[in-house]
Amino acid sequence: MNYEAIYYLKGINRLSSIEISQLLSLFPRENDMILFAAIEENLKYESEETRGYLQSLQYYVGDKWIFPHSKPAFLESKKILWYRTIATESIQRALGLDNFFRSIVLKAGDSVENSKYVFYVIETVDSQVLCIAVKSKEDFHTHILPEIVKFNPAIRILNQL
């Protein structure tokens, strides 16, 4: 996947799941949606209710790797279930399932390879970092960054770690 830039939000672990869901909700525009990833094989460890919930929101299942870093070896033969989140409450539920989440924003009906924004969490020595890979720096700076500043002026988006 080709991304024009990757931005970093350090200390994501200091934000509540409500704040993170509200932050992620700033990214989709009209006809866009947020999808979260789950390793399909790991669903067997979830409750029947959670499995049913994720499968009811299923958008795509496949092994395409769209993240800017290399696919980890332990995921080589595993499929990823991408599921829709409908509102901030479902984003919060997704965050509750995996605090090292991976998610994307894409136009409804598009394939995951066409995602506009890719989010993933990494851990550094002192904090968790939300990484945001963007297809268009112009769109990010014109539409998203001003919304983030309005949402919480204390949030600092860095262009390097």
Backbone hydrogen bonds in HBPLUS format (Angstrom, degrees):
<---DONOR---> <-ACCEPTOR-->    atom                        ^
c    i                          cat <-CA-CA->   ^        H-A-AA   ^      H-
h    n   atom  resd res      DA  || num        DHA   H-A  angle D-A-AA Bond
n    s   type  num  typ     dist DA aas  dist angle  dist       angle   num
A0004-GLU N   A0134-VAL O   2.84 MM 130  5.99 132.3  2.07 150.1 164.8     1
A0134-VAL N   A0005-ALA O   2.88 MM 129  5.54 168.6  1.90 161.0 162.9     2
A0007-TYR N   A0132-ILE O   2.84 MM 125  5.04 162.4  1.87 137.4 140.9     3
A0132-ILE N   A0007-TYR O   2.78 MM 125  5.04 160.7  1.82 151.5 153.6     4
A0008-TYR N   A0158-LEU O   2.78 MM 150  4.97 155.5  1.83 143.3 149.8     5
A0158-LEU N   A0008-TYR O   2.78 MM 150  4.97 173.7  1.78 151.5 152.4     6
A0009-LEU N   A0130-LEU O   2.86 MM 121  5.01 152.2  1.94 143.2 152.0     7
A0130-LEU N   A0009-LEU O   2.94 MM 121  5.01 166.2  1.96 141.1 140.1     8
A0011-GLY N   A0128-GLN O   2.90 MM 117  5.37 117.9  2.30 145.1 162.3     9
A0014-ARG N   A0011-GLY O   2.88 MM   3  5.52 165.2  1.90 120.4 125.4    10
A0012-ILE N   A0128-GLN O   3.04 MM 116  5.59 143.3  2.18 141.2 142.0    11
A0015-LEU N   A0012-ILE O   3.06 MM   3  5.49 162.6  2.09 112.5 118.1    12
A0020-ILE N   A0016-SER O   2.93 MM   4  6.25 161.3  1.96 155.1 160.4    13
A0021-SER N   A0017-SER O   2.91 MM   4  5.98 159.8  1.95 141.8 147.7    14
A0022-GLN N   A0018-ILE O   2.92 MM   4  6.13 153.9  1.99 146.5 154.0    15
A0023-LEU N   A0019-GLU O   2.86 MM   4  6.06 153.5  1.93 145.1 152.8    16
A0024-LEU N   A0020-ILE O   2.88 MM   4  6.14 168.6  1.89 157.0 158.8    17
A0025-SER N   A0021-SER O   2.98 MM   4  6.06 142.8  2.12 137.6 147.9    18
A0026-LEU N   A0023-LEU O   3.05 MM   3  5.49 159.5  2.09 111.4 118.0    19
A0027-PHE N   A0024-LEU O   3.18 MM   3  5.78 163.7  2.20 117.2 121.7    20
A0032-ASP N   A0029-ARG O   2.86 MM   3  5.32 149.7  1.95 147.6 144.1    21
A0108-ALA N   A0031-ASN O   2.69 MM  77  5.65 172.4  1.69 162.5 163.4    22
A0033-MET N   A0106-LEU O   2.81 MM  73  5.67 147.7  1.92 153.0 161.6    23
A0106-LEU N   A0033-MET O   3.06 MM  73  5.67 155.7  2.12 154.3 161.4    24
A0085-THR N   A0034-ILE O   3.04 MM  51  5.84 138.2  2.22 173.0 170.1    25
A0035-LEU N   A0104-ILE O   2.91 MM  69  5.32 157.8  1.95 146.1 153.6    26
A0104-ILE N   A0035-LEU O   2.87 MM  69  5.32 151.7  1.95 147.1 155.4    27
A0036-PHE N   A0083-TYR O   2.86 MM  47  5.40 157.5  1.91 151.8 156.2    28
A0083-TYR N   A0036-PHE O   2.86 MM  47  5.40 160.2  1.90 153.9 159.9    29
A0037-ALA N   A0102-ARG O   2.97 MM  65  5.63 151.5  2.05 166.4 161.5    30
A0038-ALA N   A0081-LEU O   2.88 MM  43  5.15 137.3  2.06 139.1 152.4    31
A0081-LEU N   A0038-ALA O   2.72 MM  43  5.15 171.1  1.73 169.0 167.1    32
A0042-ASN N   A0039-ILE O   2.90 MM   3  5.41 135.1  2.11 112.9 125.4    33
A0040-GLU N   A0079-LYS O   2.93 MM  39  5.64 156.6  1.98 146.2 152.5    34
A0043-LEU N   A0040-GLU O   3.10 MM   3  5.53 161.4  2.13 113.0 118.9    35
A0045-TYR N   A0042-ASN O   3.00 MM   3  5.68 161.9  2.03 119.1 124.5    36
A0046-GLU N   A0043-LEU O   2.93 MM   3  5.19 159.3  1.98 111.1 118.0    37
A0051-ARG N   A0047-SER O   2.92 MM   4  6.21 167.1  1.93 158.8 162.2    38
A0052-GLY N   A0048-GLU O   2.96 MM   4  6.11 163.8  1.98 147.9 152.4    39
A0053-TYR N   A0049-GLU O   2.93 MM   4  6.11 152.9  2.00 143.8 151.8    40
A0054-LEU N   A0050-THR O   2.90 MM   4  6.15 169.2  1.92 159.1 160.1    41
A0055-GLN N   A0051-ARG O   2.91 MM   4  6.05 164.6  1.94 152.9 157.8    42
A0056-SER N   A0052-GLY O   2.90 MM   4  5.97 142.1  2.04 140.5 150.5    43
A0057-LEU N   A0054-LEU O   3.15 MM   3  5.27 139.0  2.33  98.7 110.1    44
A0058-GLN N   A0055-GLN O   3.29 MM   3  4.90 164.1  2.31  97.7 101.4    45
A0084-ARG N   A0057-LEU O   2.85 MM  27  5.30 160.7  1.89 148.3 145.1    46
A0059-TYR N   A0082-TRP O   2.73 MM  23  5.56 165.0  1.75 163.7 158.7    47
A0060-TYR N   A0082-TRP O   3.31 MM  22  5.21 157.8  2.37 136.9 139.7    48
A0082-TRP N   A0060-TYR O   2.76 MM  22  5.21 178.9  1.76 172.0 171.9    49
A0062-GLY N   A0080-ILE O   3.07 MM  18  5.45 154.9  2.14 141.6 147.5    50
A0080-ILE N   A0062-GLY O   2.70 MM  18  5.45 178.6  1.70 153.6 153.0    51
A0075-LEU N   A0072-PRO O   2.95 MM   3  5.54 159.4  1.99 118.0 124.9    52
A0076-GLU N   A0073-ALA O   3.10 MM   3  5.24 164.5  2.13 110.5 115.4    53
A0078-LYS N   A0075-LEU O   3.02 MM   3  5.09 165.1  2.04 114.0 118.4    54
A0090-SER N   A0087-ALA O   2.99 MM   3  5.44 122.9  2.33 108.6 121.9    55
A0091-ILE N   A0087-ALA O   3.07 MM   4  6.45 148.2  2.18 149.9 159.7    56
A0092-GLN N   A0088-THR O   2.86 MM   4  6.11 156.6  1.92 148.2 154.1    57
A0093-ARG N   A0089-GLU O   3.01 MM   4  6.30 150.2  2.10 140.3 148.5    58
A0094-ALA N   A0090-SER O   2.98 MM   4  6.18 154.1  2.05 139.4 146.0    59
A0095-LEU N   A0091-ILE O   2.90 MM   4  6.21 155.4  1.96 151.4 158.2    60
A0096-GLY N   A0092-GLN O   2.93 MM   4  6.19 144.5  2.05 143.0 152.9    61
A0097-LEU N   A0093-ARG O   3.11 MM   4  6.45 132.0  2.35 140.4 152.5    62
A0097-LEU N   A0094-ALA O   3.12 MM   3  5.17 134.0  2.34  95.9 108.3    63
A0098-ASP N   A0094-ALA O   3.25 MM   4  6.59 140.1  2.42 142.9 152.9    64
A0103-SER N   A0119-PHE O   2.95 MM  16  5.12 159.1  2.00 136.3 142.3    65
A0119-PHE N   A0103-SER O   2.73 MM  16  5.12 179.2  1.73 156.9 157.2    66
A0105-VAL N   A0117-TYR O   2.90 MM  12  5.12 148.1  2.00 143.7 146.5    67
A0116-LYS N   A0105-VAL O   2.70 MM  11  5.62 148.2  1.80 156.6 167.8    68
A0117-TYR N   A0105-VAL O   3.44 MM  12  5.12 159.6  2.49 131.5 135.6    69
A0110-ASP N   A0107-LYS O   2.95 MM   3  5.58 165.3  1.97 143.3 146.2    70
A0114-ASN N   A0111-SER O   2.93 MM   3  5.64 160.1  1.97 121.5 127.6    71
A0115-SER N   A0112-VAL O   3.22 MM   3  5.46 149.1  2.32 118.8 116.7    72
A0135-LYS N   A0116-LYS O   3.01 MM  19  5.24 153.5  2.08 158.6 155.6    73
A0118-VAL N   A0133-ALA O   2.94 MM  15  4.99 154.1  2.01 143.2 149.3    74
A0133-ALA N   A0118-VAL O   2.82 MM  15  4.99 161.0  1.86 153.2 154.9    75
A0120-TYR N   A0131-CYS O   3.11 MM  11  5.33 148.9  2.21 141.1 147.8    76
A0131-CYS N   A0120-TYR O   2.77 MM  11  5.33 173.9  1.77 168.4 169.1    77
A0122-ILE N   A0129-VAL O   2.95 MM   7  5.30 157.6  2.00 148.7 155.3    78
A0129-VAL N   A0122-ILE O   2.79 MM   7  5.30 164.9  1.81 153.5 157.5    79
A0124-THR N   A0127-SER O   2.74 MM   3  5.34 178.1  1.74 177.2 176.6    80
A0140-PHE N   A0136-SER O   3.09 MM   4  6.37 163.6  2.12 149.7 154.3    81
A0141-HIS N   A0137-LYS O   2.86 MM   4  6.08 170.6  1.87 159.8 161.3    82
A0142-THR N   A0138-GLU O   2.83 MM   4  5.84 152.5  1.91 149.5 157.6    83
A0143-HIS N   A0139-ASP O   2.85 MM   4  5.60 165.2  1.87 146.5 151.5    84
A0144-ILE N   A0140-PHE O   3.05 MM   4  4.83 125.8  2.35 114.4 129.8    85
A0145-LEU N   A0140-PHE O   2.81 MM   5  5.96 171.4  1.82 167.1 167.5    86
A0147-GLU N   A0144-ILE O   2.93 MM   3  5.20 120.0  2.29 105.9 121.7    87
A0148-ILE N   A0144-ILE O   2.95 MM   4  6.30 151.3  2.03 155.2 164.6    88
A0149-VAL N   A0145-LEU O   2.98 MM   4  6.25 162.4  2.02 157.3 161.2    89
A0150-LYS N   A0146-PRO O   2.99 MM   4  6.22 155.1  2.06 142.7 149.4    90
A0151-PHE N   A0147-GLU O   2.85 MM   4  5.99 154.6  1.91 144.1 151.7    91
A0152-ASN N   A0148-ILE O   2.88 MM   4  6.10 167.2  1.89 158.0 159.8    92
A0155-ILE N   A0152-ASN O   3.04 MM   3  5.77 163.3  2.07 124.4 129.0    93
